[in-house]
Amino acid sequence: MPNPKRRHSQQRSAKRRTHYKASKITLSKDSTTGELHVRHRAHVSEGKLFYKGKVVAEKSPVK
């Protein structure tokens, strides 16, 4: 396997990486609670964990 003879500079690596950009987070409105949340992620609303519009878990009171 061929290997590079000399190390690439940091500037050369940075030039290659300039095309990667952060993308905006897509938000959705929950049909049951009406709150905005990140798509395809569970979210907490009023002490309950919702996913796809259904309650997945409820927060139990601390004793």
Buried (B, 14 or more C-beta within 10 A) or exposed (E): EEEEEEEEEEEEEEEEEEEEEEEEEEEEEBEEBEBEBEEEEEBEBEEBBBBEEEEEEEEEEEE
